Amino acid sequence: MKPSRLSLHDRLLLVALLPAALLATLVTALVLYRGAQTVDRAVHDHGTAIVSFLAPAAEYGVISGNRATLQSLLQAAMAQREVIAAGVYNDQGELLASKGRIGVLDPEVLRAADGTATHTAPDILTVIAPIESAGINIDDEYLDGWQTRGVARMRTIGWVHVELDTRPSSREKSLIVWTSFAIVALGLLLTAVIAVRLARSVSRPVAGLVRGVKQMAAGALDVEISEQATSQELSALERGFNTMARAISENHRTLQSRIDDATALLAYQAQHDPLTGLQNRRVFEQKLEECVIASRRAGDHGALCFIDLDRFKIVNDTCGHAAGDDLLMRIALLIQQRVREQDIICRIGGDEFALILRGCSPEDALNIANELRESISSFRFDWQGHTFSVGASIGMACIDGTHTDPSDILIAADAACYDAKRNGRNCVIQYPAQGCAPDAAPDVATSGGENTA
Ligand SMILES: Nc1nc2c(ncn2[C@@H]2O[C@H](COP(=O)(O)OP(=O)(O)OP(=O)(O)O)[C@@H](O)[C@H]2O)c(=O)[nH]1
């Protein structure tokens, strides 16, 4: 489903405000309608009450034609609130007495009136009532029956007419309107304030959660949202998110640390020989290439020595591979201890080692190689009552800038080592062949056992 453009905050506001606004509108309309009706009815009732009092009171004045009486009656009517004019008519519709600026009414209008109110002009409510007289045949009425005959003989002898100013009631209506509007506006304002606070109390924590999730989705793991929810559910959600984020972050760190360890181990294993811990053939080839380049560019000359142990196989065959492994480790340690810090020693095969001597003249390199050969041949290896001594055939090639291809130097050292083997082993031969004479010592000597070279 396509998400709406309205944010959660706006939706919550709508949910809270829309019903309130609709309700307020309805209530206002009802209050205004009923208020206006009540005000109008009050004016009308007031006018009706005045004429109801005035009409019987004016009976005598109309019959007697005493205008002074009528004037005083009208004066009394004028004293009533909102009365602005009043008049008395005879049965012909002639105005007998009046007070105020009365609008003289047509006799037809008077005859049609029965105490009802009408608006004869803006802001003026006119109320007319007939003046009825019971006549003077009291005996007849008594004889014929007071109730029935007396009522039947009532006749209209004139009318009273009162005009009321409706402006005060209009003002009252306006007051009702404005008061209603003010109350509704205040109510809506309060509702809006509460709705905004409510909407914020929900939308803020949710927005914080959304931000946190987005950050995590973008790869940030140390995410912690501020816990600001006031409701229990949202508060639990925030705490849960932070707990979950911490757990994910912790797991990620642990996993990353394991990956780093594994990567480091793999990198180490990719570069080192697992048995002796020396660097392996791959590193050796890289280093040789670097040395060849350095020799050509900076005149940093040196030498490559191929060291192949003599008659190593006998150790394996006599005491097993574990013995052979142990001897290899010891020889590796021995070579490491004899060479300089800048030199590079690698195990490149079964019983083969490669030594790159850096910053070294051919003479020095030859001396170092011979010392190394002597150290190896004089080393005694004891294993379960057997004592072995192995020799080393060393082929040496100079890294002096004359070779551009490292493999040429490799081939040269390998060939020199092969020559050393052919020449009786346990000797150093430098390529091109100008090396030393092979040592007379035996390749492998054993004691305490029957194993001999
Ligand atoms: N224990 C052990 N033996 C190995 C290992 N790698 C290779 N070898 C053995 O080392 C021997 C090397 O063979 P050679 O170099 O021909 O044997 P050698 O006795 O030294 O003969 P020469 O070099 O001719 O003197 C083989 O028998 C391999 O099986 C290893 O990691 N551990």
The ligand as a Tripos MOL2 file, in Angstrom:
@<TRIPOS>MOLECULE
LIG
   32    34     1     0     0
SMALL
NO_CHARGES

@<TRIPOS>ATOM
      1 N1         59.2960  -34.5190    8.3200 N.pl3     1 LIG1
      2 C1         59.0900  -33.8770    7.1980 C.ar      1 LIG1
      3 N2         59.5890  -34.3150    6.0510 N.ar      1 LIG1
      4 C2         59.4050  -33.6070    4.9120 C.ar      1 LIG1
      5 C3         58.6510  -32.4540    4.9020 C.ar      1 LIG1
      6 N3         58.6010  -31.9600    3.6390 N.ar      1 LIG1
      7 C4         59.3120  -32.8180    2.8920 C.ar      1 LIG1
      8 N4         59.8360  -33.8220    3.6510 N.ar      1 LIG1
      9 C5         60.6490  -34.8980    3.2560 C.3       1 LIG1
     10 O1         61.9800  -34.4000    3.0460 O.3       1 LIG1
     11 C6         62.5910  -35.2020    2.1230 C.3       1 LIG1
     12 C7         63.3340  -34.3340    1.1530 C.3       1 LIG1
     13 O2         63.7930  -35.1020    0.0860 O.3       1 LIG1
     14 P1         65.3070  -35.0160   -0.3920 P.3       1 LIG1
     15 O3         65.7680  -33.6220   -0.3380 O.co2     1 LIG1
     16 O4         65.3410  -35.7170   -1.6600 O.co2     1 LIG1
     17 O5         66.0210  -35.9080    0.6830 O.3       1 LIG1
     18 P2         67.5170  -35.7510    1.2100 P.3       1 LIG1
     19 O6         67.5940  -36.8870    2.1230 O.co2     1 LIG1
     20 O7         67.6760  -34.4380    1.8640 O.co2     1 LIG1
     21 O8         68.3900  -35.9000   -0.0420 O.3       1 LIG1
     22 P3         69.5100  -34.9010   -0.5920 P.3       1 LIG1
     23 O9         68.8650  -33.5990   -0.6290 O.co2     1 LIG1
     24 O10        69.8250  -35.4360   -1.8930 O.co2     1 LIG1
     25 O11        70.6040  -34.9380    0.3690 O.co2     1 LIG1
     26 C8         61.5180  -36.0730    1.5000 C.3       1 LIG1
     27 O12        61.6200  -37.4200    1.9670 O.3       1 LIG1
     28 C9         60.2290  -35.5110    1.9690 C.3       1 LIG1
     29 O13        59.2080  -36.4750    2.1550 O.3       1 LIG1
     30 C10        58.0930  -32.0120    6.1330 C.ar      1 LIG1
     31 O14        57.4100  -31.0110    6.2240 O.2       1 LIG1
     32 N5         58.3530  -32.7650    7.2480 N.ar      1 LIG1
@<TRIPOS>BOND
     1     1     2 1
     2     2     3 ar
     3     2    32 ar
     4     3     4 ar
     5     4     5 ar
     6     4     8 ar
     7     5     6 ar
     8     5    30 ar
     9     6     7 ar
    10     7     8 ar
    11     8     9 1
    12     9    10 1
    13     9    28 1
    14    10    11 1
    15    11    12 1
    16    11    26 1
    17    12    13 1
    18    13    14 1
    19    14    15 2
    20    14    16 1
    21    14    17 1
    22    17    18 1
    23    18    19 2
    24    18    20 1
    25    18    21 1
    26    21    22 1
    27    22    23 2
    28    22    24 1
    29    22    25 1
    30    26    27 1
    31    26    28 1
    32    28    29 1
    33    30    31 2
    34    30    32 ar
@<TRIPOS>SUBSTRUCTURE
     1 LIG1         1 GROUP 0 **** ****
